[in-house]
Amino acid sequence: MAYQTFSSRLSTQRKLQGISQKQAAEDLGVSQALLSHYENGLREPGLGFLVKAADYYNVSCDYLLGHSANVLQLNQTVEYEDLPEDAAISRETMLRAHFAVLNNVVEDEEMEDYTLKSAALSAYMMLFAAVTKGLLPRSWLGENSDNKAQLRFLMNSLSNDIHDLTSAPEDEEIIGTEAPEAVRTMASYINDLLNTRVAGLL
């Protein structure tokens, strides 16, 4: 049942984020007893609490309700709202930076294809590293080889594809708002990483 999924996911998110039930209840503006009832499926909350809980745990309402397996809301939209936590580097900030970029280029088929490939490669690189460290089983790579040279070739090949992307006419002005906070944080992180790697070559 959807509500049983809600109560389970509400409890799971709190525990995953290391928040005590007492603290969560205080932050969400309810008593600890009432939150306990919500988490155990003994009472059903209203829509106001649902939205507040989704914002509090930084997940989508659809996820809490069991209508989506995606923790984050992945709607394709050009609208984007900054979160205070996007100013700090974290996995969630990197995911939101990715979606912020993707959601603003979805009308360009060439870019959508490139972002799909680059996003898949990014996730695959993490998987490859986890398999290499023995944190995940080799079977997660599927039929792909765990040959590092082949992965490096694919990474370089996809990087080179940037040069083949169709450019906009020089006289076409790109109008847009300031980059979202998550994108600025991501770009700054990559810039620092690049400078560090370059300095290592000197």
SVG drawing of the C-alpha trace seen along z (x, -y; Angstrom):
<svg xmlns="http://www.w3.org/2000/svg" viewBox="-4 -39 61 50">
<polyline fill="none" stroke="black" stroke-width="0.4" points="0.0,0.0 1.1,-3.5 0.8,-4.7 2.8,-1.8 5.5,-2.9 5.3,-6.5 5.7,-5.6 8.7,-3.3 10.4,-5.8 9.8,-8.6 11.5,-6.6 14.3,-5.4 15.2,-8.9 15.4,-10.2 17.7,-7.3 19.9,-7.6 20.5,-11.2 21.4,-10.5 18.6,-12.6 17.0,-11.6 13.2,-11.3 13.1,-14.0 15.1,-16.4 13.1,-15.7 9.8,-16.2 11.0,-19.5 12.2,-20.6 9.0,-19.5 6.8,-21.2 5.1,-18.1 5.3,-16.2 7.6,-13.2 4.7,-11.0 2.9,-12.1 6.0,-11.6 6.3,-8.2 2.8,-7.4 3.5,-8.7 6.7,-6.6 4.9,-3.4 1.9,-3.9 -0.5,-4.4 -1.7,-7.8 -1.8,-9.4 -0.5,-13.0 -2.0,-15.8 -0.5,-17.2 1.1,-20.1 3.2,-17.7 4.1,-15.6 5.5,-18.7 7.4,-19.8 8.9,-16.4 9.9,-16.1 11.7,-19.5 13.2,-18.6 14.8,-15.4 15.5,-16.9 13.5,-14.2 10.5,-14.3 6.9,-13.9 6.5,-11.2 9.3,-9.3 7.8,-9.5 4.5,-8.4 5.9,-5.4 5.1,-6.7 8.7,-6.9 11.9,-5.1 13.9,-8.3 14.7,-10.1 15.1,-13.4 12.4,-14.9 13.6,-14.6 11.0,-16.6 12.4,-18.2 11.8,-21.9 13.8,-25.1 12.8,-26.4 15.2,-25.8 15.3,-26.8 18.5,-27.1 18.9,-25.4 21.2,-26.8 23.0,-23.5 24.0,-23.8 26.8,-26.2 28.7,-23.2 30.1,-20.2 28.1,-17.0 26.7,-14.2 23.3,-15.9 24.7,-19.2 26.5,-17.4 23.3,-15.6 21.4,-18.9 24.1,-20.6 23.7,-17.9 19.9,-18.2 20.2,-22.0 22.3,-21.8 20.3,-19.0 17.0,-20.8 18.2,-23.8 19.3,-22.0 16.6,-19.4 15.3,-21.2 18.6,-20.5 18.6,-16.9 22.3,-16.8 23.0,-18.1 20.5,-15.7 22.3,-12.8 25.7,-14.0 24.4,-14.6 23.0,-11.1 26.3,-9.6 28.4,-11.8 26.0,-11.1 26.2,-7.3 30.0,-7.5 30.2,-9.4 28.1,-6.8 30.1,-4.0 33.4,-5.5 32.2,-5.5 31.0,-1.9 34.4,-0.9 36.3,-2.5 34.1,-0.7 34.6,2.6 38.4,2.0 38.4,1.3 36.4,4.4 33.4,2.5 31.0,3.9 31.0,7.2 32.6,7.6 29.2,8.7 27.9,5.1 30.0,4.2 27.8,6.5 29.5,7.7 32.0,4.9 35.6,5.5 37.4,4.2 40.3,3.2 41.4,-0.3 42.9,-1.1 39.5,-0.6 37.8,-2.8 40.4,-5.5 39.9,-5.2 36.1,-5.7 36.6,-8.7 38.9,-10.3 36.6,-9.5 33.6,-11.1 35.7,-14.2 36.7,-14.6 33.1,-14.5 32.7,-18.0 34.7,-19.4 32.1,-17.9 29.1,-19.5 27.2,-22.0 27.9,-25.5 25.3,-28.3 25.7,-31.2 28.2,-33.8 25.6,-36.5 23.1,-34.6 23.1,-35.9 22.6,-33.4 20.2,-35.0 19.9,-33.5 19.9,-34.1 22.8,-33.6 24.0,-30.0 22.2,-28.0 24.2,-27.7 24.7,-24.0 26.3,-24.6 28.5,-27.4 29.7,-25.0 30.3,-22.2 32.3,-24.5 34.4,-25.9 35.1,-22.4 36.2,-21.2 38.3,-24.4 40.1,-23.7 40.6,-20.1 42.0,-21.1 44.4,-23.6 45.6,-20.9 46.2,-18.4 48.1,-20.9 50.2,-22.0 51.1,-18.4 52.7,-18.3 55.0,-21.2"/>
</svg>
